[in-house]
Amino acid sequence: MPGKQEAALNQYPEAKTAAAAARADDEIEINRIEQLLSAAECSASSGETSQAELQAGEVSSSLKKLVKNSKNETLLRTRAEPLHDRLKQLNDGLKDDKRLRKSEAAAADASRDLEEIFTELNKMVLEQGETINLIEDQAIHVVEDVEKGREQLEDAVVNQRSSRKKKIIIILIVAALVFGS
């Protein structure tokens, strides 16, 4: 079939010129797409993900347009397919980067949450420590008060015995005075 096309092109020099111009236009477009793809890969490797995504979108639409409009299958197979494969790799890498950024953001959120939890836990421990100190101080005062109370009870028992003896002596003196006289 290529032989028939070539023979037809030789018969019609204008068609040959038009086909050559179309091939040249396709080559220019492929070179432009290659440059765009290289720029997108460079942006992705330098961490400019948003820029790389925009450039990858432009590469994708340009490749689709080229495939739709080009009649040169050899050019499409030899030059456009490798570009498509590179674009697919770039898009896969960008998706992986997005997943990684989401994971990093989730990890950062979890880290902040943990920090808040530990801060709150520290506050609670400090508050409980103060409460424990207050309870300890009150327990010490209770022990002191109980000791004072015990001492006072011992004094009261001694005083009560002493008071009983004095009452008995007074009663005996009064009885001796009343009966002895």
TIRO-2110 file (N, C-alpha, C; in Angstrom, 1 decimal):
// TIRO-2110
0.8, -1.2, 0.0, N, 1, A
0.0, 0.0, 0.0, CA, 1, A
0.9, 1.3, 0.0, C, 1, A
2.0, 1.3, 0.8, N, 2, A
2.8, 2.5, 0.7, CA, 2, A
3.3, 2.8, -0.7, C, 2, A
3.5, 1.7, -1.4, N, 3, A
4.0, 1.9, -2.8, CA, 3, A
3.0, 2.6, -3.6, C, 3, A
1.7, 2.3, -3.5, N, 4, A
0.6, 3.0, -4.2, CA, 4, A
0.5, 4.4, -3.8, C, 4, A
0.7, 4.7, -2.5, N, 5, A
0.6, 6.1, -2.0, CA, 5, A
1.7, 6.9, -2.6, C, 5, A
2.9, 6.3, -2.6, N, 6, A
4.0, 7.0, -3.2, CA, 6, A
3.9, 7.3, -4.7, C, 6, A
3.3, 6.3, -5.4, N, 7, A
3.1, 6.5, -6.8, CA, 7, A
2.1, 7.6, -7.0, C, 7, A
1.1, 7.6, -6.2, N, 8, A
0.0, 8.6, -6.3, CA, 8, A
0.6, 10.0, -6.0, C, 8, A
1.5, 10.0, -5.0, N, 9, A
2.1, 11.3, -4.6, CA, 9, A
3.0, 11.8, -5.8, C, 9, A
3.7, 10.9, -6.4, N, 10, A
4.6, 11.2, -7.6, CA, 10, A
3.8, 11.8, -8.7, C, 10, A
2.6, 11.3, -8.9, N, 11, A
1.7, 11.8, -10.0, CA, 11, A
1.2, 13.2, -9.7, C, 11, A
1.0, 13.4, -8.4, N, 12, A
0.4, 14.8, -8.0, CA, 12, A
1.4, 15.5, -7.1, C, 12, A
2.3, 16.3, -7.6, N, 13, A
3.3, 17.0, -6.8, CA, 13, A
2.8, 17.9, -5.7, C, 13, A
1.6, 18.4, -5.9, N, 14, A
1.0, 19.3, -4.9, CA, 14, A
0.6, 18.4, -3.7, C, 14, A
0.1, 17.2, -3.9, N, 15, A
-0.2, 16.3, -2.8, CA, 15, A
1.1, 15.9, -2.1, C, 15, A
2.2, 15.7, -2.8, N, 16, A
3.4, 15.4, -2.2, CA, 16, A
3.9, 16.5, -1.3, C, 16, A
3.8, 17.7, -1.8, N, 17, A
4.2, 18.9, -1.0, CA, 17, A
3.3, 19.1, 0.2, C, 17, A
2.0, 18.8, 0.0, N, 18, A
1.0, 18.9, 1.2, CA, 18, A
1.3, 17.9, 2.2, C, 18, A
1.7, 16.6, 1.8, N, 19, A
2.0, 15.6, 2.7, CA, 19, A
3.3, 15.9, 3.5, C, 19, A
4.3, 16.4, 2.7, N, 20, A
5.5, 16.8, 3.4, CA, 20, A
5.3, 17.9, 4.4, C, 20, A
4.5, 18.8, 4.1, N, 21, A
4.1, 20.0, 5.0, CA, 21, A
3.4, 19.4, 6.2, C, 21, A
2.5, 18.5, 6.0, N, 22, A
1.8, 17.9, 7.1, CA, 22, A
2.7, 17.1, 8.0, C, 22, A
3.7, 16.4, 7.4, N, 23, A
4.7, 15.6, 8.2, CA, 23, A
5.5, 16.6, 9.0, C, 23, A
5.9, 17.7, 8.4, N, 24, A
6.7, 18.7, 9.0, CA, 24, A
6.0, 19.4, 10.2, C, 24, A
4.7, 19.6, 10.0, N, 25, A
3.8, 20.2, 11.0, CA, 25, A
3.7, 19.2, 12.2, C, 25, A
3.5, 17.9, 11.9, N, 26, A
3.4, 16.9, 12.9, CA, 26, A
4.7, 16.8, 13.7, C, 26, A
5.9, 16.9, 13.0, N, 27, A
7.2, 16.9, 13.7, CA, 27, A
7.3, 18.1, 14.6, C, 27, A
6.9, 19.2, 14.1, N, 28, A
7.0, 20.4, 15.0, CA, 28, A
6.1, 20.3, 16.2, C, 28, A
4.9, 19.7, 16.0, N, 29, A
4.0, 19.6, 17.1, CA, 29, A
4.6, 18.5, 18.1, C, 29, A
5.1, 17.4, 17.6, N, 30, A
5.7, 16.4, 18.5, CA, 30, A
6.9, 17.1, 19.3, C, 30, A
7.7, 17.8, 18.6, N, 31, A
8.8, 18.5, 19.3, CA, 31, A
8.3, 19.4, 20.4, C, 31, A
7.2, 20.2, 20.1, N, 32, A
6.6, 21.0, 21.1, CA, 32, A
6.1, 20.2, 22.3, C, 32, A
5.4, 19.1, 22.0, N, 33, A
4.9, 18.2, 23.0, CA, 33, A
6.0, 17.7, 23.9, C, 33, A
7.1, 17.3, 23.2, N, 34, A
8.3, 16.8, 23.9, CA, 34, A
8.8, 17.8, 24.9, C, 34, A
8.9, 19.0, 24.5, N, 35, A
9.4, 20.1, 25.3, CA, 35, A
8.4, 20.3, 26.5, C, 35, A
7.1, 20.3, 26.2, N, 36, A
6.2, 20.5, 27.3, CA, 36, A
6.3, 19.4, 28.3, C, 36, A
6.4, 18.1, 27.8, N, 37, A
6.5, 17.0, 28.7, CA, 37, A
7.8, 17.0, 29.5, C, 37, A
8.9, 17.4, 28.9, N, 38, A
10.2, 17.6, 29.7, CA, 38, A
10.0, 18.7, 30.7, C, 38, A
9.3, 19.8, 30.4, N, 39, A
9.1, 20.8, 31.4, CA, 39, A
8.2, 20.3, 32.5, C, 39, A
7.2, 19.5, 32.2, N, 40, A
6.3, 18.9, 33.2, CA, 40, A
7.1, 18.0, 34.1, C, 40, A
8.0, 17.2, 33.5, N, 41, A
8.8, 16.2, 34.3, CA, 41, A
9.8, 17.0, 35.2, C, 41, A
10.3, 18.1, 34.7, N, 42, A
11.2, 18.9, 35.5, CA, 42, A
10.5, 19.6, 36.7, C, 42, A
9.3, 20.1, 36.4, N, 43, A
8.5, 20.7, 37.5, CA, 43, A
8.1, 19.6, 38.5, C, 43, A
7.8, 18.4, 38.1, N, 44, A
7.4, 17.4, 39.1, CA, 44, A
8.7, 17.0, 39.9, C, 44, A
9.8, 16.9, 39.3, N, 45, A
11.0, 16.5, 40.1, CA, 45, A
11.5, 17.6, 41.0, C, 45, A
11.1, 18.9, 40.7, N, 46, A
11.5, 19.9, 41.6, CA, 46, A
10.4, 20.2, 42.7, C, 46, A
9.3, 19.4, 42.7, N, 47, A
8.3, 19.6, 43.7, CA, 47, A
7.2, 20.5, 43.4, C, 47, A
7.2, 21.1, 42.2, N, 48, A
6.1, 22.0, 41.7, CA, 48, A
5.0, 21.2, 41.1, C, 48, A
4.3, 20.5, 42.0, N, 49, A
3.3, 19.5, 41.6, CA, 49, A
2.1, 20.2, 40.8, C, 49, A
1.7, 21.3, 41.3, N, 50, A
0.6, 22.0, 40.6, CA, 50, A
1.0, 22.4, 39.2, C, 50, A
2.1, 22.9, 39.0, N, 51, A
2.6, 23.3, 37.7, CA, 51, A
2.8, 22.1, 36.8, C, 51, A
3.3, 21.0, 37.4, N, 52, A
3.5, 19.8, 36.6, CA, 52, A
2.1, 19.2, 36.1, C, 52, A
1.1, 19.3, 37.0, N, 53, A
-0.2, 18.8, 36.6, CA, 53, A
-0.8, 19.6, 35.5, C, 53, A
-0.6, 20.9, 35.5, N, 54, A
-1.1, 21.8, 34.4, CA, 54, A
-0.4, 21.4, 33.1, C, 54, A
0.9, 21.3, 33.2, N, 55, A
1.7, 21.0, 32.0, CA, 55, A
1.3, 19.6, 31.5, C, 55, A
1.1, 18.6, 32.4, N, 56, A
0.7, 17.3, 32.0, CA, 56, A
-0.6, 17.3, 31.3, C, 56, A
-1.5, 18.1, 31.7, N, 57, A
-2.8, 18.3, 31.1, CA, 57, A
-2.7, 18.8, 29.7, C, 57, A
-1.8, 19.8, 29.5, N, 58, A
-1.6, 20.4, 28.2, CA, 58, A
-1.0, 19.4, 27.3, C, 58, A
0.0, 18.6, 27.8, N, 59, A
0.6, 17.5, 27.0, CA, 59, A
-0.4, 16.5, 26.5, C, 59, A
-1.3, 16.1, 27.5, N, 60, A
-2.3, 15.2, 27.2, CA, 60, A
-3.3, 15.6, 26.1, C, 60, A
-3.8, 16.9, 26.2, N, 61, A
-4.7, 17.4, 25.2, CA, 61, A
-4.0, 17.6, 23.8, C, 61, A
-2.7, 18.0, 23.9, N, 62, A
-1.9, 18.1, 22.6, CA, 62, A
-1.7, 16.8, 21.9, C, 62, A
-1.4, 15.8, 22.7, N, 63, A
-1.2, 14.4, 22.1, CA, 63, A
-2.6, 13.9, 21.5, C, 63, A
-3.7, 14.1, 22.2, N, 64, A
-5.0, 13.7, 21.7, CA, 64, A
-5.3, 14.4, 20.4, C, 64, A
-5.0, 15.7, 20.3, N, 65, A
-5.2, 16.4, 19.1, CA, 65, A
-4.3, 15.9, 18.0, C, 65, A
-3.1, 15.6, 18.3, N, 66, A
-2.1, 15.1, 17.3, CA, 66, A
-2.6, 13.8, 16.7, C, 66, A
-3.0, 12.9, 17.6, N, 67, A
-3.4, 11.6, 17.2, CA, 67, A
-4.7, 11.7, 16.3, C, 67, A
-5.6, 12.6, 16.7, N, 68, A
-6.8, 12.8, 16.0, CA, 68, A
-6.6, 13.3, 14.6, C, 68, A
-5.6, 14.3, 14.4, N, 69, A
-5.5, 15.0, 13.2, CA, 69, A
-4.4, 14.4, 12.3, C, 69, A
-3.4, 13.6, 12.8, N, 70, A
-2.3, 13.2, 12.0, CA, 70, A
-2.7, 11.9, 11.2, C, 70, A
-2.2, 11.9, 10.0, N, 71, A
-2.4, 10.7, 9.1, CA, 71, A
-1.1, 9.8, 9.1, C, 71, A
-0.1, 10.3, 9.7, N, 72, A
1.2, 9.6, 9.6, CA, 72, A
1.3, 8.6, 10.8, C, 72, A
0.9, 7.3, 10.5, N, 73, A
0.9, 6.3, 11.5, CA, 73, A
2.3, 6.0, 12.0, C, 73, A
3.3, 6.0, 11.2, N, 74, A
4.7, 5.7, 11.6, CA, 74, A
5.2, 6.7, 12.6, C, 74, A
4.9, 8.0, 12.3, N, 75, A
5.3, 9.1, 13.2, CA, 75, A
4.6, 8.9, 14.6, C, 75, A
3.3, 8.5, 14.5, N, 76, A
2.5, 8.4, 15.7, CA, 76, A
3.1, 7.2, 16.6, C, 76, A
3.4, 6.1, 15.9, N, 77, A
3.9, 4.9, 16.6, CA, 77, A
5.3, 5.1, 17.1, C, 77, A
6.2, 5.8, 16.4, N, 78, A
7.6, 5.9, 16.8, CA, 78, A
7.8, 7.1, 17.7, C, 78, A
7.0, 8.1, 17.6, N, 79, A
7.3, 9.3, 18.4, CA, 79, A
6.2, 9.6, 19.4, C, 79, A
5.0, 9.4, 19.1, N, 80, A
3.9, 9.8, 20.0, CA, 80, A
3.6, 8.8, 21.1, C, 80, A
3.8, 7.5, 20.7, N, 81, A
3.5, 6.5, 21.7, CA, 81, A
4.5, 6.6, 22.9, C, 81, A
5.8, 6.8, 22.6, N, 82, A
6.8, 6.9, 23.8, CA, 82, A
6.4, 8.2, 24.6, C, 82, A
6.0, 9.2, 24.0, N, 83, A
5.6, 10.4, 24.7, CA, 83, A
4.4, 10.1, 25.6, C, 83, A
3.4, 9.3, 25.0, N, 84, A
2.3, 8.9, 25.8, CA, 84, A
2.7, 8.1, 27.0, C, 84, A
3.6, 7.2, 26.8, N, 85, A
4.1, 6.3, 27.9, CA, 85, A
4.8, 7.2, 29.0, C, 85, A
5.6, 8.2, 28.6, N, 86, A
6.2, 9.1, 29.6, CA, 86, A
5.2, 9.9, 30.3, C, 86, A
4.2, 10.3, 29.6, N, 87, A
3.1, 11.1, 30.2, CA, 87, A
2.4, 10.2, 31.2, C, 87, A
2.1, 9.0, 30.9, N, 88, A
1.5, 8.0, 31.9, CA, 88, A
2.3, 7.9, 33.1, C, 88, A
3.6, 7.7, 32.9, N, 89, A
4.5, 7.6, 34.1, CA, 89, A
4.5, 8.9, 34.9, C, 89, A
4.5, 10.0, 34.3, N, 90, A
4.5, 11.3, 35.0, CA, 90, A
3.2, 11.4, 35.8, C, 90, A
2.0, 11.1, 35.2, N, 91, A
0.7, 11.1, 35.9, CA, 91, A
0.7, 10.2, 37.1, C, 91, A
1.3, 8.9, 36.9, N, 92, A
1.3, 8.0, 38.0, CA, 92, A
2.2, 8.6, 39.1, C, 92, A
3.3, 9.2, 38.8, N, 93, A
4.1, 9.8, 39.8, CA, 93, A
3.4, 10.9, 40.5, C, 93, A
2.7, 11.7, 39.8, N, 94, A
2.0, 12.8, 40.4, CA, 94, A
0.9, 12.3, 41.3, C, 94, A
0.2, 11.2, 40.9, N, 95, A
-0.8, 10.6, 41.8, CA, 95, A
-0.1, 10.1, 43.1, C, 95, A
1.0, 9.4, 42.9, N, 96, A
1.8, 8.9, 44.1, CA, 96, A
2.1, 10.1, 45.0, C, 96, A
2.6, 11.2, 44.4, N, 97, A
2.9, 12.4, 45.2, CA, 97, A
1.7, 12.9, 46.0, C, 97, A
0.6, 12.9, 45.3, N, 98, A
-0.6, 13.4, 46.0, CA, 98, A
-1.0, 12.5, 47.2, C, 98, A
-0.9, 11.2, 46.9, N, 99, A
-1.2, 10.3, 48.0, CA, 99, A
-0.2, 10.5, 49.2, C, 99, A
1.1, 10.7, 48.8, N, 100, A
2.1, 10.9, 49.8, CA, 100, A
1.8, 12.2, 50.6, C, 100, A
1.5, 13.3, 49.9, N, 101, A
1.1, 14.6, 50.6, CA, 101, A
-0.1, 14.4, 51.5, C, 101, A
-1.1, 13.6, 51.0, N, 102, A
-2.2, 13.4, 51.9, CA, 102, A
-1.8, 12.6, 53.1, C, 102, A
-1.0, 11.6, 52.9, N, 103, A
-0.5, 10.8, 54.1, CA, 103, A
0.3, 11.7, 55.0, C, 103, A
1.1, 12.6, 54.5, N, 104, A
1.9, 13.4, 55.3, CA, 104, A
1.0, 14.4, 56.1, C, 104, A
0.0, 14.9, 55.4, N, 105, A
-0.9, 15.8, 56.0, CA, 105, A
-1.7, 15.1, 57.2, C, 105, A
-2.1, 13.9, 56.9, N, 106, A
-2.8, 13.1, 57.9, CA, 106, A
-1.9, 12.8, 59.1, C, 106, A
-0.6, 12.5, 58.8, N, 107, A
0.3, 12.3, 59.9, CA, 107, A
0.6, 13.6, 60.7, C, 107, A
0.6, 14.7, 60.0, N, 108, A
0.8, 16.0, 60.7, CA, 108, A
-0.4, 16.3, 61.6, C, 108, A
-1.6, 16.0, 61.1, N, 109, A
-2.8, 16.2, 61.9, CA, 109, A
-2.8, 15.3, 63.1, C, 109, A
-2.4, 14.0, 62.9, N, 110, A
-2.4, 13.1, 64.0, CA, 110, A
-1.4, 13.5, 65.0, C, 110, A
-0.2, 14.1, 64.6, N, 111, A
0.8, 14.5, 65.4, CA, 111, A
0.3, 15.7, 66.3, C, 111, A
-0.4, 16.6, 65.6, N, 112, A
-1.0, 17.8, 66.4, CA, 112, A
-2.0, 17.3, 67.4, C, 112, A
-2.8, 16.3, 67.0, N, 113, A
-3.8, 15.8, 67.9, CA, 113, A
-3.1, 15.2, 69.1, C, 113, A
-2.1, 14.4, 68.9, N, 114, A
-1.3, 13.8, 70.0, CA, 114, A
-0.7, 14.8, 70.9, C, 114, A
-0.2, 15.9, 70.3, N, 115, A
0.4, 17.0, 71.1, CA, 115, A
-0.6, 17.6, 72.0, C, 115, A
-1.8, 17.8, 71.4, N, 116, A
-2.9, 18.4, 72.2, CA, 116, A
-3.3, 17.4, 73.4, C, 116, A
-3.4, 16.1, 73.1, N, 117, A
-3.7, 15.1, 74.1, CA, 117, A
-2.7, 15.1, 75.2, C, 117, A
-1.4, 15.1, 74.8, N, 118, A
-0.4, 15.1, 75.8, CA, 118, A
-0.3, 16.4, 76.6, C, 118, A
-0.6, 17.5, 76.0, N, 119, A
-0.7, 18.8, 76.7, CA, 119, A
-1.8, 18.7, 77.8, C, 119, A
-3.0, 18.2, 77.3, N, 120, A
-4.1, 18.1, 78.2, CA, 120, A
-3.8, 17.1, 79.3, C, 120, A
-3.2, 16.0, 79.0, N, 121, A
-2.9, 15.0, 80.0, CA, 121, A
-1.9, 15.6, 81.0, C, 121, A
-0.9, 16.4, 80.6, N, 122, A
0.0, 17.0, 81.5, CA, 122, A
-0.7, 18.0, 82.4, C, 122, A
-1.7, 18.7, 81.9, N, 123, A
-2.4, 19.6, 82.8, CA, 123, A
-3.2, 18.8, 83.8, C, 123, A
-3.8, 17.7, 83.4, N, 124, A
-4.6, 16.9, 84.3, CA, 124, A
-3.6, 16.3, 85.4, C, 124, A
-2.5, 15.9, 85.0, N, 125, A
-1.5, 15.3, 86.0, CA, 125, A
-1.1, 16.4, 87.0, C, 125, A
-0.8, 17.6, 86.5, N, 126, A
-0.5, 18.7, 87.4, CA, 126, A
-1.6, 19.0, 88.4, C, 126, A
-2.8, 19.1, 87.8, N, 127, A
-4.0, 19.3, 88.7, CA, 127, A
-4.1, 18.2, 89.7, C, 127, A
-4.0, 17.0, 89.3, N, 128, A
-4.1, 15.9, 90.2, CA, 128, A
-3.0, 15.9, 91.3, C, 128, A
-1.8, 16.3, 90.8, N, 129, A
-0.7, 16.4, 91.7, CA, 129, A
-1.0, 17.4, 92.8, C, 129, A
-1.6, 18.6, 92.4, N, 130, A
-2.0, 19.6, 93.4, CA, 130, A
-3.0, 19.1, 94.3, C, 130, A
-4.0, 18.3, 93.8, N, 131, A
-5.0, 17.7, 94.6, CA, 131, A
-4.4, 16.7, 95.6, C, 131, A
-3.5, 15.9, 95.1, N, 132, A
-2.9, 14.9, 96.0, CA, 132, A
-2.1, 15.7, 97.1, C, 132, A
-1.4, 16.7, 96.8, N, 133, A
-0.7, 17.5, 97.8, CA, 133, A
-1.6, 18.1, 98.8, C, 133, A
-2.8, 18.6, 98.4, N, 134, A
-3.8, 19.1, 99.3, CA, 134, A
-4.3, 18.0, 100.2, C, 134, A
-4.6, 16.8, 99.7, N, 135, A
-5.0, 15.7, 100.5, CA, 135, A
-4.0, 15.3, 101.5, C, 135, A
-2.7, 15.3, 101.0, N, 136, A
-1.6, 14.9, 101.9, CA, 136, A
-1.5, 15.9, 103.1, C, 136, A
-1.6, 17.2, 102.8, N, 137, A
-1.5, 18.3, 103.8, CA, 137, A
-2.7, 18.1, 104.8, C, 137, A
-3.9, 17.8, 104.3, N, 138, A
-5.0, 17.6, 105.1, CA, 138, A
-4.9, 16.4, 106.0, C, 138, A
-4.3, 15.3, 105.4, N, 139, A
-4.1, 14.1, 106.2, CA, 139, A
-3.1, 14.4, 107.4, C, 139, A
-2.1, 15.2, 107.1, N, 140, A
-1.1, 15.5, 108.1, CA, 140, A
-1.8, 16.3, 109.2, C, 140, A
-2.7, 17.3, 108.8, N, 141, A
-3.4, 18.1, 109.8, CA, 141, A
-4.4, 17.2, 110.7, C, 141, A
-5.0, 16.2, 110.0, N, 142, A
-5.9, 15.4, 110.7, CA, 142, A
-5.1, 14.5, 111.7, C, 142, A
-4.0, 14.0, 111.4, N, 143, A
-3.1, 13.2, 112.3, CA, 143, A
-2.8, 14.1, 113.5, C, 143, A
-2.4, 15.4, 113.2, N, 144, A
-2.0, 16.3, 114.3, CA, 144, A
-3.2, 16.6, 115.2, C, 144, A
-4.4, 16.8, 114.6, N, 145, A
-5.6, 17.1, 115.4, CA, 145, A
-6.0, 15.9, 116.2, C, 145, A
-5.9, 14.7, 115.6, N, 146, A
-6.2, 13.5, 116.4, CA, 146, A
-5.3, 13.3, 117.6, C, 146, A
-4.0, 13.6, 117.3, N, 147, A
-3.0, 13.5, 118.4, CA, 147, A
-3.3, 14.5, 119.5, C, 147, A
-3.7, 15.7, 119.1, N, 148, A
-4.0, 16.7, 120.1, CA, 148, A
-5.3, 16.3, 120.9, C, 148, A
-6.2, 15.7, 120.2, N, 149, A
-7.5, 15.3, 120.8, CA, 149, A
-7.2, 14.1, 121.8, C, 149, A
-6.3, 13.2, 121.4, N, 150, A
-6.0, 12.1, 122.3, CA, 150, A
-5.3, 12.6, 123.6, C, 150, A
-4.4, 13.6, 123.4, N, 151, A
-3.8, 14.2, 124.6, CA, 151, A
-4.8, 14.9, 125.4, C, 151, A
-5.8, 15.6, 124.8, N, 152, A
-6.8, 16.3, 125.6, CA, 152, A
-7.7, 15.3, 126.3, C, 152, A
-8.0, 14.1, 125.7, N, 153, A
-8.8, 13.1, 126.3, CA, 153, A
-8.0, 12.5, 127.5, C, 153, A
-6.7, 12.3, 127.4, N, 154, A
-5.9, 11.8, 128.5, CA, 154, A
-5.9, 12.8, 129.6, C, 154, A
-5.7, 14.1, 129.3, N, 155, A
-5.8, 15.1, 130.3, CA, 155, A
-7.1, 15.1, 131.0, C, 155, A
-8.2, 15.0, 130.2, N, 156, A
-9.6, 15.0, 130.8, CA, 156, A
-9.8, 13.8, 131.7, C, 156, A
-9.2, 12.6, 131.3, N, 157, A
-9.4, 11.4, 132.2, CA, 157, A
-8.6, 11.7, 133.5, C, 157, A
-7.4, 12.2, 133.4, N, 158, A
-6.6, 12.5, 134.6, CA, 158, A
-7.4, 13.6, 135.5, C, 158, A
-7.9, 14.6, 134.8, N, 159, A
-8.6, 15.6, 135.6, CA, 159, A
-9.9, 15.1, 136.2, C, 159, A
-10.6, 14.2, 135.5, N, 160, A
-11.8, 13.6, 136.0, CA, 160, A
-11.5, 12.8, 137.2, C, 160, A
-10.4, 12.0, 137.2, N, 161, A
-10.0, 11.1, 138.4, CA, 161, A
-9.7, 12.1, 139.5, C, 161, A
-8.9, 13.1, 139.2, N, 162, A
-8.5, 14.0, 140.2, CA, 162, A
-9.7, 14.7, 140.8, C, 162, A
-10.6, 15.1, 140.0, N, 163, A
-11.8, 15.8, 140.4, CA, 163, A
-12.7, 14.8, 141.3, C, 163, A
-12.7, 13.6, 141.0, N, 164, A
-13.5, 12.6, 141.8, CA, 164, A
-12.9, 12.5, 143.2, C, 164, A
-11.6, 12.4, 143.2, N, 165, A
-10.9, 12.3, 144.5, CA, 165, A
-11.2, 13.6, 145.3, C, 165, A
-11.2, 14.7, 144.7, N, 166, A
-11.4, 16.0, 145.4, CA, 166, A
-12.9, 16.0, 145.9, C, 166, A
-13.8, 15.5, 145.1, N, 167, A
-15.2, 15.5, 145.5, CA, 167, A
-15.4, 14.6, 146.7, C, 167, A
-14.7, 13.4, 146.7, N, 168, A
-14.8, 12.5, 147.8, CA, 168, A
-14.2, 13.1, 149.1, C, 168, A
-13.1, 13.8, 149.0, N, 169, A
-12.5, 14.4, 150.1, CA, 169, A
-13.4, 15.5, 150.7, C, 169, A
-13.9, 16.3, 149.8, N, 170, A
-14.8, 17.4, 150.2, CA, 170, A
-16.1, 16.8, 150.9, C, 170, A
-16.6, 15.7, 150.3, N, 171, A
-17.8, 15.1, 151.0, CA, 171, A
-17.4, 14.6, 152.3, C, 171, A
-16.3, 14.0, 152.5, N, 172, A
-15.8, 13.4, 153.8, CA, 172, A
-15.6, 14.6, 154.8, C, 172, A
-15.0, 15.7, 154.3, N, 173, A
-14.8, 16.8, 155.2, CA, 173, A
-16.2, 17.4, 155.7, C, 173, A
-17.0, 17.5, 154.7, N, 174, A
-18.4, 18.1, 155.1, CA, 174, A
-19.1, 17.1, 156.0, C, 174, A
-19.0, 15.8, 155.7, N, 175, A
-19.7, 14.8, 156.6, CA, 175, A
-19.1, 14.8, 158.0, C, 175, A
-17.7, 15.0, 158.1, N, 176, A
-17.1, 15.0, 159.4, CA, 176, A
-17.5, 16.2, 160.1, C, 176, A
-17.6, 17.3, 159.4, N, 177, A
-18.0, 18.6, 160.1, CA, 177, A
-19.5, 18.5, 160.5, C, 177, A
-20.3, 17.9, 159.7, N, 178, A
-21.7, 17.9, 160.0, CA, 178, A
-21.9, 16.8, 161.1, C, 178, A
-21.3, 15.7, 161.0, N, 179, A
-21.6, 14.6, 162.0, CA, 179, A
-20.6, 14.7, 163.2, C, 179, A
-19.6, 15.3, 163.0, N, 180, A
-18.6, 15.3, 164.1, CA, 180, A
-18.9, 16.4, 165.1, C, 180, A
-19.6, 17.3, 164.8, N, 181, A
-19.8, 18.4, 165.7, CA, 181, A
-20.9, 18.1, 166.6, C, 181, A
END
